[in-house]
């Protein structure tokens, strides 16, 4: 359904495409939007972000250091990149960000601040005249704290969190909006005795979320924005101190893990129904488990032994059955003190036959010893180290974004040119630097962020010779030219 293809974390269904490796020549700055950074620290530069496809056109947020905020759109050209609506800086030391762009078929919702109302819910039809505040949910200049804006068909559902001074706790309220003041209403008040988490799990036109009673059970819920369509799907665990995390939407189902207070880690799947919400496997407390995703009829996870510091990929039948080891990943530092491998990022095209993931090797400090990009098709022979190192900074983590099953974008470090955008077709030979964007005068690293595919372009933000992070794009093609010299 068209309205479900709006998640900025997803790429289109493109698994059959034979895309070529994009070229440095086809990678260009789209437009200089931001003035030179006064902060002057490239890895902290806040460039264009929150990319979303709204009615076939890229829309995004621009948050300037001086507090100005803007909703922008781009067709991929300088002239076609324009501000839809600007927001002046508000009083005080900090202006809330323009954020959480969320598209329904006819409307683009987001949160933005103004001097009169604080940060509130806004909506746009893509024009300046058609961009307006939806409702002052927290009357006056006080900000509203809105989270997990999600499209459910033509309706927006979201949570509003408020501090309840009497209970000295957070109150969680579920709301829906059709873009009008009258049509923006509270669906359910979950009160202050629970903790609500919502981690990109959506099946059909319903948002899934977890409700954890502070002294009791953890349950999976769903909502389509109506009272009748908001209900508990399944009680997952009876005891307190159980935490759901590592949610991986994958096709018609969502995988997630439950961390038990005993150290047990459970792998679950859900298709959005009570009967289809099932525990698949449990892993003991001697190793850490992370969810990678699903390929075919198997879920894939990694486990890392706390004693040996080796990471193993396991496959778990989605129909039930015992976990089976696939391959053990090497760890050159396993015998050298603290060197615990952990998953830093995962990306997969919907329905894809490959999982791309970044592995970081920990150290006794905040920065990793090593960072590596891997790909797997679910077999030992098809599990390949594509590139090392990625970013070795504890203040900038390399993004990993599968634009197609045979095309993944990421960032990597070289001594000669710092941290720059890279690309891979899933093979070692087909892994190379996309472009050297930042010269030594700009600190040598462009720190690319937020790769996002729309049509035949992949957009991202990168720090360049304008001395700030700007909007860049690279052209995709299935008509391959001779490869450029290996970088």
N, C-alpha and C positions, 0 to 999 in steps of 0.2 A: 504494500500500500504506500502511495506516495508520501503520505504524512509521516511514515515511520523512517524515511530515509533522511531525516533532518539532524540526526545526532552528529555532533562534530567529531566524535570518536570513531565514526564509521566511514568506510570508503564504499563506493558503489559496488554492485555485484558485477565484477569484471574478471572472474577467474579464468575465462576462456581467452582473454586478450593476450596477444603476443606483443607486448610493448617493448620497444627498444630502450636501451639506456639513454637517458637524456644527455644533452651536451652542455659544455660550458658556454658555448655561443648562444644556446637557446635559453640560458639562465640569466635573467636581467632584473634590475630593479624596476618595479612597476611605476612607482612615484615617490618623490620625496615629500613625506607628509609631516614629519616631526622636525623641529629645529634642533641644532646641535645640543647634545646633553650637557647640562651644567654639572651633573653628578660625575660624569666622565669615567664611569666604571662599566665597560662594555657588557660584562656578564650580568649586570643588574638592569640594563636598559630595557624599558618596558615598551616594546614596539607594538604594532597592530596585532590583535589577537581575537579570541572568541569567534573564529571564522565559522560561518554558517551559510548553507545554500538556501536562499529564500527566492522562490519562483525562478530558479535557474541562474541567479546572479549572486556573486559573493557579497555578503554583508559582514561587517566586522566592527570591533570596538577600537577606538584610539584613546589612550589615556596619557596625557602629557604630564611631564614632571611638575609643571606650574599649576596643576589642578584642573586645567581645561579637559573636558571630555567630549567625545564625538561618536556618533553613529555614522559609519561610512559604507559605501558600496563601490564595487569595482567590476569592470568588464575585462580587466586584464591589461588595459592600456592606461597611459598617463592621463589622457583626456577623459577617459571613461571612469576614472577614479575620483569620486566626489563625496563631499560630506552631505549626508542626509539631514542631520540635525546636530548642532553644536550646543554644549552646555558649559557656561562659564564656571570658573572656580568658585566654590562656596566659601563662606567665612570660616575662620578657624585654621588650624595647622594642617588639616588633611581633608581632601575632598574624596568621598567614596568613589570607587571605580564604576564606570559604565561596564556592565558585565552580563553574563548569563543569556546571551542571545539565543532565542528558541523560536523556531519557525513552525507555524501551522500552515496549511495550504494557502490561506488568504491573509495571514497576519504574522508579523514578526514582533515577539515580545522581548523585553529586556528590562534590566534594572538600571536606573540612572538618577543622579542627584540634581536638585535645583535648590536655590536659596530659600524658597518659600516652603517647600514640602520635605526637604531632605531627600534621601534615597528612597525611591518608590518604584512601582511597576509602571512601565511605559509600553506603548504599542505603536507599530508603524505599518503602513501599507507600502513602504518603499519610497514615499515622497515626503518632502519637508512639511507640506501642509497636512499630510495625513499621519503625522507623528505627534502623539500627545500622551499625557499621563493618563493612566487608566483609572486610578483611584488612590486617594491619600489614605493608605491602610493604617498608618500611624499618624493621626492628625497633628498638624503643626510641622515644625522644622525637624523634629526627631526622625531619624532614619528607621525604615522598616528593614528587618533582617529576613530576607526571602531566600529560600534554598530550593534546589532541585526543580527548577522550572522544566516541565516536561510536556510535550505535545501528546494529547490523547485525542486523535482525530482532529476536529476543528477547535477543540477546547484545550485551554492551558490548565494544567494542574500544578500546584506548588505547595510548599510548606512555609508557614510564617512562624518564626521562633521569637518569643518574647521572654524577657526576664520577669518572673513572678516574684516580687519582693516579699510577699507574705510567706511563700513556700521556700524562698531563697533557692529557686530552681528554674530551669527552662520549661516554658509551656510550648507544646507542639500543636499547631493547628494546620489542618489540611484545607486548602482553598482551591477554587476553580475560577476561571475567567473566560468570558467570550469576547473580551476587549472593550466592554462597556462598564460604566460605574455600577449600574443596576445588576449587571450579569456577573459581577465579581463578588462571590459569596463564600462564606465558610462552609465546608462540607462536614467537617468533624473536628471536635476538640479532643485531643488525646490527653490533655491535662499535663500535670507536672510529675506524675509518678512513674513515667516511662522515659526511655531514651529511644529516639527514632533515628534510624539510619537508612539511607536510600542511595544505592550505589550503582546507578546506571543499569538497573534491571527493568526491562520492559518487554512484555509479551503481548502481541496484538495491540489493541488500543488501551492498554492498562499499564500503569506504573506499579512495580512491585517494591515493597520496602519492608524493613524489619522493625518490629516493636519489641523492645527489651524492657520488661518490668524490672525496676531497680532492685527488687528483692525476690525476683521470681523468674517466670518463664520468658523465653524468646520465641517470637512467632513471626511467620511470614504473612504479609498482608498484600492486598492489591486494591487499586482504585482506578476507575475510569472517569473520575470527577463527579460522579453522582453518589447520593447517599446509599441507594440500593446496590450500586456497583462497588462499594467500599466495604470490604470485609476481610476477616482473617482466613487465609488459605489453609495454614497448618501450624500447629504448635511444634516447634523444632526441638525444644529442650526445656526441661522443667526447672532446672536449677539456676541460681544467679551466677553472675560472672562468666557468662557465655557470650562470645563476641563473633558476629558474622563479618566476613570480609572477603577480599579477593574475588569479587563478583565478576564473572566473565560471560556477558551475553554472547551466545554462539548459535546463530540460526534460530530454530524453533524452540530452543531451550536456553536456560541460563544455568551456569555452573557457579557454585560458591562454596566457601569453606566455613565451618564453625570451629572456633577455638574453645575448647573446654577448659575449666579451671584445673583439671587434672593433668593438662598438657596434651591430652588427646586432640587430634585434629581430624575433622570429618569432612569428606567431600560429598556435596549434595548436588542434585539437579532439580530444576523445576521447569515445567512447560506452562505455568500460569494457572494450573488446576491443582486441587487438593490431592487427587489421585496421582498426578504426575510430579508431585514433590516428594522425592525419594532420596534417602541416604545411600550413596554408592559404595563408600569405603571409609575405613578409619585407619589413621596412622598414629603410631605411638609417640611418646614424649621424648624419645632419644634422638629425634630428627625433626627438622623444620620442613613443613610441606607448603608448597605454593601451587596455585592453579594456573596452568598455561592456557587451556582451551580444549576444543574438541576437533577431531579429524575423523570423518567417517563415522564408524560405530563405537569409537573410543573417546573417552576423556583422557587428557594428558596432564600430569602434574609433575613437579620436581620434589624430591626429598633430599635434604642435606643433613648428613650425620654431624651431630655436635662434637663427636669424638674424633672422627677421621677427617672432617672438613671436605668430604667429597659429595658432589651433587649427582643424583641419579634421576633420569627421566623414567617415569612409570606410565603405563597405559592401563586404564580401568574401563571394562566394558560398560557402555551406557545402559545395557539391559540387565546389568548386575553380574557379579563375579569377582574373582580375586584380582588385585593389582598385579601386573606383570612388569618386571624391569625391562627397559628397552636399551638403555645405554648409560654408562657412567661418564660424566664429563671430566676432563683432566683438570687438575689444580696444581700448578707448578709451585705453589707456596704452601701446600698443605702441611708440610713438616716444619714451617718457619714461624711458629707462634700463631697469633690471631690472623686467620686468613679464611674466614667463613664466606662461602659463595652465597649470593642471594640474587633473586630476580629483580631487575631494576625497571624493566619495561617489557610489554608484550603487545604484538600487533598481528592481526589476521584479517584478511578480506572476508566479508560475509560469505560463507560457503566455500572458503578457500581450502586448498589441499596442503598448505604449508603454514607453520607457525614461526614467526620471527620473534626472537626474544633477546634481551640484553642481560648478561650476567656480570655482576660486579663481585670482585674478590675483596673482602673487607680487610681492615688493618686494625692496629691498636689506636688509631686516630680517627678523625671524622672522614678523611678522604680515602677512597678505595685504593688498593695496591694495583688493581688491573680492572679493566672493563672490556667486555667482549660482546660482539654481535653474533648470534647463532641462528640457524634455520633448521627446522626438522619437518620431515614429512611423516613422522611417526615410526620410522624404522631406524635401526642403528646406522646402517649405511647411508641413510638420507639425513643424518644429523651432522651439520657441518659448521665449523668456525669460519665466519666470513671476514671478520676484521677485529683487530685489537691494536692499540687501545681505542676506546671511545673517549669520552671526557673523563679525566682523572681528578676533576675538581669536586669538592663537596658542596660547592655553591652553584653549580650548573650541571644538570643531568642531561645526557644525550636523549633527545626524542627518538622514537622508533615508530615509523608509520608505513604500513603496507598500502600502497596506492593501487596495487594489483597483486595477483598471486605471484607474479614473477618480477615485482618491482617494489623495493623497500627503500625508503629515505631515512637517513639518520645523520648524526654528526660524529666526527672522529678527529683524533688528534694526530698531528705529525710535527716533529721538531721544526721542520722547515717552514710550515705555514699555519701552525696552531690548530684551533678547533674550527672546522669548516663543514659545510654540508657535503655528505657523501650519498652514494646510491649503489644499489646492488640488484642484480637479477636473480639472486639466490645461489650464485656460484662464486667461488673464490676468484676465478678469472674475470668475472663480470662485476667485480666490486671495485669502485674507484671514487676518487674525489669528484664532486659535481663541479665546483668552482672555488677558486681562491678569492674570496670576497674582500676580506679585511687585510690591508697592507700593514707592514710593521709600524707605520705611523699611527695606525688606529689600534695598536696593541696586538696585531697579528691574528686575532681570532674574531670570527663574526657571530659566534654563539647562536646558530639558527634555532628557531623555536616554531612549534605549531604547524608542522606540515599538514596541508589540507588539500585534497583533490576536489576539483570541480571541473567536470568535462575533460578537456584535453590539456589542462594546466594543473600543476601542483603549486600552491601558494605557501609562503612561509615568511617569517620575519627574520631579518639578519642585520647585524651592526656593520655599517660600511663607511665609506669615506665622507659621508655627511656628518659623521660623529654622533650617530644615533641609529637605533634599529628602525628599519624601513620595511615596506612591503615589497617582497620579491616573488618571482614566479619562474617556473621552468616549464618548457613546452614538452608535452608527451607526443609520441608518434609511434606508429607501427610500421613505418617505412624507414628501415634502418639505413644509416650511412656508415661508412668505414669508421671503426672506432678511433677515438682520439688517442694520443700517446698515453700509455698507462701513467697514472699519477703516483 
